[in-house]
Amino acid sequence: MSFLSLKQVSRFYGSVAAVHNFDLGVEKGEFISLLGPSGCGKTTTLQMIAGLVRPSSGTIMMGGRDITYMPPPQRQLGVVFQSYALFPHMTVAQNVSFGLEMRKVAKAERETRIKDILALVHLSALADRYPREMSGGQRQRVAIARALVINPPVLLLDEPLSNLDAQLREEMQFELRRIQQAVGITTIMVTHDQAEALSISDRVVVMEKGKITQVDTPYELYEHPRNDFISSFVGKSNFMPATAVANGAGTTISIGSTDITFETDAKTASKDVSVFIRPEKLRLTTPSNGQLQGTVTTRYFMGSQWLVSAATPAGVLAVAVPNLGAPPPLEGENVGLSWQHGDCRVLAAGAAE
Ligand SMILES: Nc1ncnc2c1ncn2[C@@H]1O[C@H](COP(=O)(O)OP(=O)(O)OP(=O)(O)O)[C@@H](O)[C@H]1O
């Protein structure tokens, strides 16, 4: 049995289901991200785990106990919000100490735990500073230290990095993962940033309109998205309209109005499909017959790679070209586009495979 499990958990506001029949088992020490567009029910799910919102139905279990309606203080969870919510009139050490004092932890033990946790988040030198004297990243570290110092069974993070600028945000993602792994704490993070979810989670829960659409490792989610919503939400992707015709062992795919066909062993019940392929899996070549061809429309230099768009009979396709020396063809030039058939996914448009 999982350490934390949600079974058929729903939350209705009037007739609107903010979360509907949510089923998830989280193992001890796992880092799970809840990912999805605004309004998909991520925060409501987190708040039900925290005890701040009552489920309309379903069960939440933690460590073998039913906590569905347990008041938040009894759950003893660590929670970090995007606003940090530090006490402005208290120093870093006092902010971190607060939860221990509330729990009547003896002074000597308090001091040891504060020292250890500040060392873990690399803030030992700033123990006597006030929040206003610190950067956003440092304040976020204090919020994490304050949540962890009580040794909670689960850490809940609600968009913890969204107030940080892009570079600091990326740095803090890896810091968060380092700290989580050092403590080995079961963690659930809400985010709408797919890059953040992919880079630091063990598994990602993708949500859409209150429901789970896929739960997978970051790699599986990126490589094998179950439908076109997920493939376009997680990373960049190209879709080519196509038709699928069963041919015994496999399927023949014909791309749009082109004469490009290929065989795949993917099974699909649908005749009208989308061929989905990531930009980094497409190659630009010298055009040749029997190949999809197009004209370069834009070319952006991104540092580690070029992002090239090519107008083809199957639509405008994005191609990521690694910056390995020679720049890609110029705007207006004709190109061929090639790919390994194994890198394509054949999806019934708008539906799970
Ligand atoms: N207290 C409430 N009363 C009525 N409707 C609510 C309430 N809280 C949330 N909702 C609705 O429930 C749905 C899910 O909201 P929720 O905040 O969980 O989404 P979210 O995925 O966290 O979105 P965001 O990324 O914008 O924070 C939304 O349609 C929202 O309007």
The ligand as a Tripos MOL2 file, in Angstrom:
@<TRIPOS>MOLECULE
LIG
   31    33     1     0     0
SMALL
NO_CHARGES

@<TRIPOS>ATOM
      1 N1        -13.4820   28.3130   -3.2950 N.pl3     1 LIG1
      2 C1        -13.9060   28.0850   -4.5480 C.ar      1 LIG1
      3 N2        -15.1630   28.3470   -4.9190 N.ar      1 LIG1
      4 C2        -15.6010   28.1020   -6.1710 C.ar      1 LIG1
      5 N3        -14.8330   27.5640   -7.1510 N.ar      1 LIG1
      6 C3        -13.5650   27.2850   -6.8460 C.ar      1 LIG1
      7 C4        -13.0230   27.5310   -5.5390 C.ar      1 LIG1
      8 N4        -11.7240   27.1360   -5.5360 N.ar      1 LIG1
      9 C5        -11.4660   26.6820   -6.7800 C.ar      1 LIG1
     10 N5        -12.5440   26.7620   -7.5750 N.ar      1 LIG1
     11 C6        -12.6550   26.3600   -8.9850 C.3       1 LIG1
     12 O1        -12.1580   25.0450   -9.0900 O.3       1 LIG1
     13 C7        -11.3890   24.8790  -10.2690 C.3       1 LIG1
     14 C8         -9.9770   24.3940   -9.9030 C.3       1 LIG1
     15 O2         -9.2880   25.4130   -9.2050 O.3       1 LIG1
     16 P1         -7.7860   25.2410   -8.6860 P.3       1 LIG1
     17 O3         -7.4110   26.4900   -7.9640 O.co2     1 LIG1
     18 O4         -7.6780   23.9630   -7.9590 O.co2     1 LIG1
     19 O5         -6.9990   25.1360  -10.0540 O.3       1 LIG1
     20 P2         -5.4420   25.2400  -10.3380 P.3       1 LIG1
     21 O6         -5.1540   24.1620  -11.3130 O.co2     1 LIG1
     22 O7         -4.6780   25.2270   -9.0690 O.co2     1 LIG1
     23 O8         -5.3220   26.6450  -11.0480 O.3       1 LIG1
     24 P3         -4.1590   27.7840  -10.9610 P.3       1 LIG1
     25 O9         -2.9550   27.2060  -11.6460 O.co2     1 LIG1
     26 O10        -4.7560   28.9310  -11.7140 O.co2     1 LIG1
     27 O11        -3.9340   28.0750   -9.5040 O.co2     1 LIG1
     28 C9        -11.4050   26.2310  -10.9760 C.3       1 LIG1
     29 O12       -12.4200   26.2080  -11.9520 O.3       1 LIG1
     30 C10       -11.7470   27.1990   -9.8710 C.3       1 LIG1
     31 O13       -12.4120   28.3300  -10.3770 O.3       1 LIG1
@<TRIPOS>BOND
     1     1     2 1
     2     2     3 ar
     3     2     7 ar
     4     3     4 ar
     5     4     5 ar
     6     5     6 ar
     7     6     7 ar
     8     6    10 ar
     9     7     8 ar
    10     8     9 ar
    11     9    10 ar
    12    10    11 1
    13    11    12 1
    14    11    30 1
    15    12    13 1
    16    13    14 1
    17    13    28 1
    18    14    15 1
    19    15    16 1
    20    16    17 2
    21    16    18 1
    22    16    19 1
    23    19    20 1
    24    20    21 2
    25    20    22 1
    26    20    23 1
    27    23    24 1
    28    24    25 2
    29    24    26 1
    30    24    27 1
    31    28    29 1
    32    28    30 1
    33    30    31 1
@<TRIPOS>SUBSTRUCTURE
     1 LIG1         1 GROUP 0 **** ****
